[in-house]
Amino acid sequence: MNIGLFTDTYFPQVSGVATSIKTLRDELIAQGHHVYIFTTTDPLAKHDDVENGIYRFKSIPFVSFTERRIALTGWVRVLRLAKKLKLDIVHNQTEFSLGLMGKEVAHTLGIPCIHTYHTMYNDYLHYVANGKILKPSDVAKLVRFYMKSITGVIAPSERVLDTLLDYGVTAPIRVIPTGVNLRVYSQKKSTDQLLDLRHKWGYKADTPVLLSLSRLAYEKNIHAVIEAMPDILAKRPDARLLIVGDGPARSTLERQVKEMDLQQVVQFTGVVPNEDVHSYYQMADVLVSASDTETQGLTYIEALASDLPIVVMRSPYTDELIDSPVIGRSFQKRADLVSGVLYYLNHKLTVAETQQRQAKLNSISAEVFVKRVVEFYHECQYIRANQLASKSHGLFHRSKNER
C-alpha cells in the first residue's frame, strides 16, 4: 500500500509522538509498504527529503508551545503530491494543520482517513493562555467535530479509548498500543561502551543510576522524583539520578536541585540524539517516572525492551502494562516510589524472570503493532468502499426519482 502519514511533529523534533511515528514508518517499510511523511518545516530540517519520502510544509511555532509547529500553507501542494504518490491510505497523527490537510486529501481522493489520537489535551490546557480560554468541555466538542468524517481511529491505550467514547466519538475505534523496535533496543552495547557512558557522567561501574527520560515539561512531574531522592539516599547514599531531555521546566527543576542541595547526585544531560537513547537505558539500573499524563508510555516499553525495570506513577495505562514485578512497579505515594526504586537497586533478575519479560516483549514488538495497524487499514478500506457505494446508490435513486 501507499500510505501517507500526516503529522505536525517529526524528527528532528524530540517527542513520544515523533518516536511512535518513526516506529510505524520503519516497520511499515520493512513489511513492504511505501510510506510518505507529510510534516512541518523545522529549524534543523527545513527542506524535503524526497529520497526518504519526507515532505515538509512551511510552518511557525505553536502559540505557548513553541517546540511544536503548525503548517501555514500547502493545501494545493499536498493534494498534488498525494495524487502523484497514488496514496491508498491517509493516516493522521495530529488534529491540527497537517491533520486537516490529511482529511481533505482523503475526502478528495475517496480513500480512508485513519487517525491516531496521541494527546490527552485536558492535560495540556495550561499551554493555551494558562487554561483560561479552552475548557475540558471545549476539547470534547472540538475532538467530536474533528472525528466526524474519520473512517477509523486508533487509540494507543484503554485510557484513550474511554476518553474518546466519553467525548461521543462514533467512528470505529481500535486499541492498538504503540510497539517498540526490538532490533534497536535489544541490541546490547558492549561493557566497555556502557562503562564509557557511565564515566562521562562521573559514575563508577557499580553506581546505582536512576534514569528519568522525557521532555522536561511540568506535566511530567519530574519534581516529584527529585523530591524523593533524599529518602532514596538515606538507604542508598551512592544512588544517582540522571535526567535526560530538555524542555520548559528545566530551569525550574535545576533550581529545585540547587535548593535541595542535590547538585552532586542529580544531573541534567539536555537533549540526547535519538540514536543514543538506548545506550542510556542499558547504562541505568531503573527507569523512574512520576508522570500521570501518559497515553502510550513509550519510554516505559523502550525500557522494558532494554531489560530495564520501571518504577512509574500508576495510571490506567500502567495497570495494563505492569502485570508482574518482573516488569516494574507503579506508585501513587512517595513512599511507594522509594520502596520500588530500592527494590530494583537491590534485586537482579533471575533466568525465569528474564524469560517472563521476553514473553511480554513479544506482545509489544513493532512487528505485532504494525501488523495490527495494517489489519485496521484493510478494515477501513472496506468501510470506506461501502460508504462510497452507499452514497453513489443514494445519488442514483435520487436522480431517478427526480426524472
C-alpha positions in Angstrom: 0.0 0.0 0.0 1.0 3.6 -0.5 0.5 5.2 3.0 0.6 8.9 3.8 1.4 9.8 7.5 0.3 13.4 8.3 1.9 14.9 11.4 2.8 18.3 12.8 5.8 16.8 14.7 8.6 14.6 13.3 12.3 14.2 13.8 14.5 16.1 14.4 11.8 17.2 17.0 12.0 15.0 20.0 8.8 13.6 21.4 7.0 10.4 22.1 4.7 11.1 19.1 7.7 11.5 16.8 9.2 8.3 18.0 5.9 6.3 17.6 5.5 7.7 14.0 9.1 6.7 13.1 8.5 3.2 14.5 5.3 2.9 12.4 7.1 4.2 9.3 10.1 2.0 9.6 8.1 -1.2 10.3 5.6 -0.5 7.5 8.5 -0.1 5.1 10.1 -3.3 6.5 6.8 -5.1 5.7 6.9 -3.9 2.1 4.7 -0.8 2.1 5.5 2.6 0.7 5.3 5.3 3.3 5.4 9.1 2.9 5.7 11.6 5.7 3.8 14.9 5.4 5.1 17.2 8.2 6.2 20.7 9.1 9.4 22.5 8.5 11.9 22.8 11.4 14.9 25.0 12.0 17.0 21.8 11.9 15.3 20.3 8.9 13.7 23.0 6.7 13.6 21.1 3.4 12.1 18.0 1.9 13.9 14.6 2.0 12.3 13.1 -1.1 14.6 10.1 -1.1 13.2 9.1 2.2 9.7 10.2 1.4 9.6 13.2 3.8 7.7 16.3 2.6 7.8 19.4 4.7 5.4 22.4 4.7 6.2 25.9 5.8 5.3 26.4 9.5 5.6 28.5 12.6 5.9 27.6 16.3 2.6 26.8 18.1 1.4 29.5 20.4 2.6 29.0 24.0 4.2 25.7 22.9 7.0 26.8 20.7 8.7 23.4 20.5 5.8 22.2 18.3 4.9 23.7 15.0 1.9 24.4 12.8 1.9 24.4 9.0 0.8 27.7 7.4 0.4 26.7 3.7 0.4 23.7 1.5 -3.2 22.8 0.7 -2.7 22.8 -3.1 0.8 21.2 -2.9 -0.3 18.4 -0.5 -3.1 17.3 -2.8 -0.9 17.4 -5.9 1.7 15.2 -4.1 -1.0 12.8 -2.8 -2.3 12.2 -6.3 1.3 11.8 -7.7 2.1 9.3 -5.0 -1.2 7.5 -5.5 -2.0 7.2 -1.8 -4.2 4.4 -0.7 -4.4 5.4 3.0 -4.2 8.7 4.9 -3.1 8.2 8.5 -3.3 11.4 10.5 -1.2 11.8 13.7 -2.5 15.3 14.6 -5.7 17.2 14.9 -4.2 20.5 13.7 -2.9 21.8 10.3 -1.5 18.6 8.7 -4.4 16.6 10.1 -6.9 18.9 8.4 -4.9 18.6 5.2 -4.9 14.8 5.5 -8.7 14.8 5.9 -9.1 16.9 2.8 -6.8 14.7 0.8 -8.7 11.6 1.9 -12.0 13.2 1.0 -10.9 14.4 -2.4 -9.3 11.0 -3.3 -12.1 8.9 -1.8 -9.7 6.9 0.3 -9.8 6.0 4.1 -8.7 8.5 6.7 -7.4 6.9 9.8 -6.5 8.9 12.9 -4.3 8.1 15.9 -5.3 10.1 19.0 -2.0 10.6 20.7 -2.6 13.5 23.1 -4.9 13.9 26.1 -5.4 17.6 25.6 -7.1 18.1 29.0 -3.6 17.6 30.5 -2.1 20.4 28.3 -4.7 23.2 28.5 -2.3 25.3 30.6 -0.2 25.9 27.5 -3.0 28.0 26.0 -3.4 31.2 27.9 -2.8 29.4 31.2 -6.0 27.4 30.7 -8.2 30.5 30.7 -9.6 30.0 27.1 -10.2 26.3 26.5 -12.0 24.1 29.0 -12.3 20.3 29.1 -15.8 20.6 27.6 -14.4 22.6 24.7 -11.9 19.8 24.0 -14.7 17.3 23.8 -16.6 19.3 21.3 -13.6 20.0 19.1 -12.5 16.4 19.1 -16.0 15.2 18.3 -16.3 17.7 15.5 -12.9 16.7 14.0 -13.6 13.0 14.2 -16.9 13.3 12.3 -15.5 12.3 8.9 -12.8 10.0 10.1 -13.0 6.4 8.8 -11.4 4.8 11.8 -9.5 5.8 15.0 -6.5 4.2 16.7 -6.3 4.6 20.5 -2.9 3.7 21.9 -4.5 2.6 25.3 -7.7 1.8 27.0 -7.5 5.2 28.7 -7.6 6.9 25.3 -10.5 4.7 24.2 -12.5 5.6 27.3 -11.8 9.3 26.7 -12.9 9.2 23.1 -16.1 7.3 24.0 -16.8 9.9 26.7 -16.4 12.6 24.1 -19.0 11.0 21.9 -16.8 9.9 19.0 -18.8 7.4 16.8 -16.1 6.3 14.3 -14.8 2.7 14.7 -12.0 2.7 17.4 -9.3 0.1 17.8 -7.0 -0.1 20.8 -3.5 -0.7 19.3 -0.6 0.1 21.7 2.4 1.5 20.0 5.2 -1.0 19.6 8.9 -0.7 20.0 11.7 -1.6 17.6 13.3 -4.5 19.4 16.1 -4.6 16.8 17.3 -1.3 18.2 16.6 -1.6 22.0 17.5 -5.2 22.5 20.9 -4.8 20.7 23.3 -4.9 23.6 26.1 -2.4 23.9 29.4 -3.7 25.0 30.5 -3.5 28.6 33.2 -1.0 27.6 30.8 1.2 25.8 28.4 1.4 28.8 31.3 2.0 31.1 32.5 4.9 28.9 29.0 6.4 29.1 28.9 6.0 32.9 32.4 7.6 33.2 31.1 10.5 31.1 28.7 11.4 33.9 31.1 10.5 36.7 29.6 7.1 37.6 31.5 4.0 38.6 30.7 0.6 37.2 28.6 -0.2 40.3 27.0 3.2 40.9 23.2 2.8 41.2 21.7 5.0 38.4 18.1 6.1 38.3 17.1 7.3 34.8 14.4 9.9 34.0 13.9 10.2 30.3 11.3 12.5 28.8 10.6 16.0 27.7 11.2 18.3 30.7 7.6 19.6 30.9 5.7 20.5 34.0 3.1 17.7 33.4 5.8 15.1 33.5 6.0 15.7 37.3 9.8 15.2 37.4 10.0 17.4 40.5 8.3 14.5 42.5 11.2 12.2 41.6 13.7 14.8 42.7 11.8 15.3 46.0 12.1 11.5 46.6 15.9 11.5 46.3 16.7 12.2 49.9 14.6 9.2 51.0 16.4 7.0 48.5 19.8 8.4 49.5 19.1 7.6 53.1 19.1 3.9 52.2 21.5 4.0 49.2 23.9 7.0 49.6 25.6 6.1 46.4 22.5 6.4 44.2 22.4 9.0 41.4 19.6 10.4 39.3 20.3 11.2 35.6 17.6 13.4 33.9 17.7 13.0 30.1 15.9 15.5 27.9 15.1 19.2 27.7 12.0 21.4 27.9 10.3 24.4 29.5 10.6 23.0 33.1 14.4 22.6 33.0 15.3 25.8 34.8 12.7 25.2 37.5 14.0 21.6 38.1 17.6 22.8 38.2 16.6 25.4 40.8 14.9 22.7 42.8 18.0 20.6 42.7 20.1 23.5 43.9 17.7 24.4 46.7 17.7 20.8 47.9 21.5 20.7 47.7 21.4 17.7 45.4 23.8 19.0 42.7 26.2 16.2 43.4 23.6 13.4 42.9 21.3 14.8 40.2 22.5 15.7 36.7 20.8 17.0 33.5 22.1 15.8 30.1 19.9 18.0 27.9 18.7 16.6 24.6 20.3 13.2 23.6 20.4 12.2 20.0 17.7 9.6 19.3 20.2 7.0 18.1 21.9 7.2 21.6 18.8 6.8 23.7 19.0 3.1 24.0 22.6 3.4 25.4 21.2 5.4 28.4 18.5 2.7 29.1 21.2 0.0 29.1 23.6 2.0 31.3 21.0 2.7 34.0 19.6 0.4 36.8 16.0 1.6 36.9 13.7 4.0 35.0 11.7 6.4 37.2 8.7 8.5 36.1 6.1 10.4 38.1 4.1 11.5 35.0 0.4 10.9 35.2 -0.4 12.1 31.6 1.0 9.1 29.6 -1.3 7.6 27.0 1.2 5.2 25.5 4.2 5.3 27.7 6.9 4.8 25.0 9.7 5.3 27.4 8.3 2.5 29.6 8.2 -0.1 26.8 11.6 1.1 25.5 13.0 0.5 29.0 11.3 -2.9 29.0 13.0 -3.7 25.7 16.3 -2.7 27.2 15.9 -5.0 30.2 15.5 -2.0 32.5 12.8 -2.3 35.3 10.4 0.7 35.7 9.0 2.5 38.7 6.2 4.8 37.4 3.1 6.7 38.5 0.1 4.5 38.5 -2.5 5.1 35.7 -4.9 3.0 33.6 -2.1 2.6 31.1 0.4 1.2 33.6 -2.3 -1.1 35.0 -2.3 -2.7 31.5 1.5 -2.8 31.1 2.7 -3.8 34.5 1.3 -7.3 35.2 4.3 -8.5 37.2 7.1 -7.2 39.4 9.4 -8.5 36.7 8.2 -5.6 34.5 8.1 -2.9 37.2 6.1 -1.3 39.9 3.7 1.6 40.0 3.1 4.0 42.8 0.8 6.8 44.0 2.7 7.8 47.1 6.3 8.9 47.5 6.9 6.0 49.9 6.0 3.5 47.2 8.2 5.3 44.7 11.1 5.0 47.1 10.5 1.3 48.0 10.1 0.5 44.3 13.4 2.0 43.4 15.2 0.4 46.3 13.7 -3.0 45.4 15.2 -2.9 41.9 18.5 -1.5 43.0 18.9 -4.5 45.3 17.3 -7.1 43.1 18.7 -8.7 40.0 16.5 -10.7 37.6 16.7 -14.4 37.6 16.7 -16.5 34.4 13.0 -17.3 34.8 12.1 -13.7 35.3 14.1 -12.7 32.2 12.1 -15.3 30.2 8.9 -13.8 31.6 10.0 -10.3 30.4 10.8 -11.7 27.0 7.2 -13.0 26.6 5.9 -9.6 27.4 8.3 -8.0 24.9 6.9 -10.2 22.0 3.5 -8.7 22.6 4.7 -5.1 22.3 7.1 -5.5 19.3 6.9 -3.2 16.4 6.1 -6.1 14.1 3.0 -7.0 16.1 2.0 -3.3 16.4 2.2 -2.7 12.6 0.5 -6.0 11.8 -2.5 -4.8 13.8 -2.4 -1.4 12.2 -2.3 -2.8 8.7 -5.3 -5.1 9.6 -7.2 -2.0 10.6 -6.2 -0.2 7.4 -7.8 -3.0 5.4 -10.9 -2.9 7.6 -11.1 0.9 7.0 -10.7 0.4 3.2 -13.7 -1.9 3.4 -15.7 0.6 5.4 -14.8 3.5 3.0 -15.7 1.4 0.0 -19.1 0.7 1.5 -19.6 4.4 2.3 -18.8 5.4 -1.2 -21.1 2.7 -2.7 -23.9 3.7 -0.4 -23.5 7.4 -1.3 -23.4 6.5 -5.0 -26.5 4.3 -4.6 -28.3 7.1 -2.9 -27.4 9.6 -5.6 -28.6 7.2 -8.3 -32.0 6.8 -6.6 -32.4 10.5 -6.0 -31.6 11.2 -9.7 -34.0 8.5 -10.8 -36.8 10.0 -8.7 -36.1 13.5 -10.0 -36.6 12.2 -13.5 
